Amino acid sequence: MKSDFKISIISLFLLFISLTSCGYSKINTTDSERYKILSFKTSGNQRAAYIIKNEIGLYSQKDSGNALSIILNVDKKKEVKEKNISNKVSKYNITLKVQLSLTDKDAKQTDYTFLRSSELLVSDSPSETNEEENRIIEVLAETIANKIIQTLNIKYRK
């Protein structure tokens, strides 16, 4: 009985030691000087590109040594997903595809592609459908911007 207790105490002690010395560090910190954006060019859907540009710009640090030029190509597709019995569209599938091209200070170019989609239910009023579509595009753009920020933070961590 005492040997089982000793083994469990030793196991807990070893587990504690291994977890406290694992070197965990937070990746998404705003206080680190990871990168600065020298130029930012966009093409495609300007609404989504504006949202993504502003979100990424919040994390740009002027004192960083990692200078980047960013080119964004934002493509929005709206496809019919479902029609009702009277052949009217009842659901759309909205897809936002962002092609990101990074060029660092050494003229090394890296390309990434981010893709997110969502479903749009058509309402009785066209203005409500447009408002919902704009809201979905905004949410998709913010999601992609967060993924881009996460990718940049991982790529340019110290």
C-alpha positions in Angstrom: 0.0 0.0 0.0 2.8 2.4 0.9 4.8 1.6 -2.2 1.7 2.4 -4.4 1.4 5.7 -2.6 5.2 6.5 -3.1 4.9 5.6 -6.8 1.9 7.9 -7.3 3.7 10.8 -5.5 6.8 10.3 -7.6 4.7 10.1 -10.8 2.9 13.3 -9.9 6.2 15.0 -9.1 7.8 14.0 -12.4 4.7 15.1 -14.3 4.8 18.4 -12.6 8.5 18.9 -13.4 8.0 18.0 -17.1 5.1 20.3 -17.5 6.7 23.3 -15.9 9.8 23.1 -18.0 8.2 22.5 -21.3 9.1 25.9 -22.7 5.5 27.0 -23.5 5.3 30.5 -24.8 2.3 32.4 -26.1 2.3 32.7 -29.9 -0.2 35.5 -30.4 1.2 38.4 -28.4 0.9 42.0 -29.5 3.9 43.3 -27.6 6.5 41.4 -29.7 8.2 43.1 -32.6 7.6 40.4 -35.3 7.1 42.2 -38.6 6.4 45.5 -40.2 4.4 46.1 -43.4 6.2 48.2 -46.0 3.6 47.9 -48.7 0.1 46.4 -49.0 -1.5 45.8 -52.4 -5.0 44.4 -52.8 -7.1 43.2 -55.6 -10.5 41.5 -56.0 -13.3 42.1 -53.5 -12.4 45.4 -51.9 -14.7 45.1 -48.9 -13.1 41.9 -47.7 -9.6 43.2 -48.6 -10.2 46.3 -46.5 -11.2 44.3 -43.5 -8.2 42.0 -43.8 -5.8 44.8 -44.4 -6.9 46.7 -41.3 -6.8 43.5 -39.1 -3.3 42.7 -40.2 -2.2 46.3 -39.9 -3.0 46.3 -36.2 -0.2 43.8 -35.5 2.4 45.6 -37.6 5.3 47.0 -35.6 7.4 49.9 -36.9 10.5 48.8 -34.9 10.6 45.3 -36.3 13.5 44.1 -38.5 11.2 41.8 -40.5 10.0 44.1 -43.3 7.2 42.7 -45.5 5.5 43.6 -48.7 2.1 42.0 -48.9 -0.1 41.3 -52.0 -3.7 40.1 -51.4 -6.0 38.7 -54.0 -9.5 38.3 -52.6 -12.0 36.3 -54.5 -15.7 36.0 -53.5 -17.9 33.4 -55.0 -21.6 33.2 -54.5 -23.1 29.9 -55.8 -26.6 28.6 -55.7 -26.8 25.8 -53.1 -30.4 25.0 -52.9 -33.7 25.9 -54.7 -37.2 25.4 -53.5 -40.1 23.7 -55.3 -41.0 26.8 -57.2 -37.4 27.0 -58.5 -36.5 30.0 -56.4 -33.1 30.1 -54.7 -33.4 29.5 -51.0 -29.7 29.1 -50.1 -26.4 30.4 -51.4 -22.9 29.2 -50.6 -20.5 32.1 -50.2 -16.8 31.3 -50.5 -14.0 33.7 -49.8 -10.6 32.8 -51.1 -7.6 34.9 -50.2 -4.3 34.4 -52.0 -1.5 36.0 -49.9 1.9 36.7 -51.3 4.6 37.8 -48.8 7.9 39.3 -49.9 10.4 39.8 -47.1 13.5 42.1 -46.9 15.6 39.4 -48.6 13.3 39.3 -51.6 12.1 35.8 -50.6 8.5 35.3 -51.7 6.1 33.0 -49.9 2.6 32.3 -51.1 -0.4 31.2 -49.0 -4.0 30.4 -49.8 -6.8 30.8 -47.3 -10.3 29.6 -48.0 -13.5 30.0 -45.9 -17.1 29.5 -46.8 -20.5 30.0 -45.3 -24.2 29.4 -46.1 -26.6 32.3 -46.8 -30.3 31.8 -46.3 -32.4 33.9 -48.7 -35.0 36.0 -46.9 -38.2 37.5 -48.2 -36.7 40.9 -48.6 -33.7 41.5 -50.9 -32.3 44.2 -48.7 -32.2 41.7 -45.7 -30.5 39.2 -47.9 -27.9 41.8 -49.0 -27.3 42.8 -45.3 -26.9 39.2 -44.3 -24.5 38.6 -47.2 -22.4 41.6 -46.2 -22.3 40.4 -42.6 -21.2 36.9 -43.7 -18.4 38.4 -45.9 -17.3 40.5 -42.9 -17.2 37.4 -40.6 -15.3 35.3 -43.3 -12.8 38.2 -43.8 -12.1 38.5 -40.1 -11.7 34.8 -39.8 -9.2 34.7 -42.6 -7.4 37.8 -41.2 -7.0 36.0 -37.9 -5.5 33.0 -39.7 -3.1 35.2 -41.6 -2.0 37.0 -38.4 -1.5 33.6 -36.8 0.6 32.4 -39.8 2.7 35.6 -39.7 3.2 35.3 -35.9 4.4 31.7 -36.3 6.6 32.5 -39.3 8.3 35.5 -37.7 8.5 34.5 -34.1 11.8 35.2 -32.3 
